[in-house]
Amino acid sequence: MKRLLAVALGVLTAIGGFVDIGDLVTNALVGSRYGLSLAWATLIGLVGICVFAEMSGRVAAVTGRATFDLVRERLGPRAGLANLVASFLVTGLTFVAEIGGVALSLELVTSVYYLLWVPLVALAVWLVIWRVRFSVLENVFGLLGLALIVFGVALWQLHPSWTGLLHQVAVPHKPDGEGTPTYLYYAIALFGAAMTPYEVFFFSSGGVEERWTRKDIITSRINVFIGFPLGAALSLAIAAVSALVLLPVGVNVDTLGQVGLPVAVAAGKIALAVAILGFVAATFGAALETGLSAGYTVAQYFGWQWGKYVRPREAARYHAVVLLSVLAAVAVLLTTVDPVKVTEYSVVFSAVALPLTYFPILVVANDPDYMGDSANGRVTNALATGMLVVIVVASVAAIPLMIATKAGQ
Amino acid sequence: MADGRQLDLQLQLLDRQVVDAGGRLVCKVDDLELTATDDGRLLVTAILIGPRALGPRIGGRLGRWMAGIAQRLSTPDRQLPPRIDFGQVTDIGTAIAIARRRSEVDVAPLDDWVDEHLIGRIPGAGHAS
């Protein structure tokens, strides 16, 4: 029974982590423009996040050290600090996007302008981080996030040609009239949305908070290998309904409302309500994860006490970082910057920052001195090293492509 | 610690997490204090902690600023970086374990300040969730 409950961690990181504001927006946007011809990028991202999270989970279980702990240990204080700044900024950008996403979802329900919701959402996020037990927050938002399955129902209701969809996935083909750089730019965006660094910070730190030991490696693997593919399937469903409903009428997604539109068209009002509940749960859950992760990165670099398993007074500097991050995120949103635009940039910068944390974890997971007989096996290692190449290529190509395509225009 | 094991200070000691007797996280090994004996050998005598220990290792202008600001903010009775005597170390593994409690080693004046002036004042700060 305890094992069964532990899988909920996987469900949360799958729904609130795999599907967050980045996946909602990017998948709908790409679906409405390219159909499923970029599904391969999501699938590569799925393999990548599985490999990355499995290694981080295993390292956390064997050594009790979370991801950013090892970043400094392996890279030294100087490169580690540069890494911290980059990872913190990307996580912060994602945090801004998630809070904005919750506010936009609430605007869809209430028609109250999202900027009025921003301070309230931020307060709620902070209160949950401050007071609610780790296991409660992961289960509640994990389960509510399952509401997004309604995108699968909507896809079913649209009675698509399944062979046609499969063909689009299996035989990638750039639609006519679209430039190659733009196509590749969106591939990187989807890859970054699937493989956001904070997911791994949260996953490994969560493992340490729950005091994983070697015995929990199997739980961690179940979480990764069931939870993440489930999240990827939802991502693909979002792209598919968008491709079926919005692509033919030439709607380009640039608001959160348009992400939910195909659900309303396909399955009606109630389904739309469920979808918006899913938006709120997934973005709120991800806001908690990114907020906690902002604190994790800084505290783990400097060696401060962190986490929700101790009294906040015992982890004072950690909670101060979280609190200041929340205030900073509100300040950024109140500049009236468009949260959907922030999201689009955050997924690309996630891809840029990935090698910084992936590489040290790969090195540690391979170190038999450190990991004993739980070090990477040959197959894992081949896969993980191949993934490193993909990650580095995506990271290096991202910014030139962003400039060349004017961020995908 | 006389177990005859060879240690690479750079790889196996520097930048590792220090954990107290109760499993709480204390600090990182920001730097090490080495003391020369009469016969010219170097002994590791303490773990040095905080921006004044870390700053010089980061180097450059940023490192100087870090160390400089911490020095200016330190009270007259804390003119040297906080340290943990190496005799307190009980285990060197993926973390460095020490024999004392975090509250006893008193190595993080910033933590105390943040606790006293910010976090400790928020309702609920004294209860684990």
Interface residues (C-beta under 8 A of the other chain):
Chain A: T63 G64 R65 D69 R72 E73 G76 P77 R78 G80 L81 W130 R131 V132 R133 F134 F302 G303 W304 Q305 W306 K308 Y309 V310 R311 P312 R313 E314 A316 R317 H319 A320 L323 Y370
Chain B: L14 D15 R16 Q17 V18 R24 L25 V26 C27 K28 D30 L54 R57 I58 G59 L62 T94 A95 R102 A108 L110 D111 D112 V114 D115 L118 I119 G120 I122 G124 A125 G126 H127 A128 S129
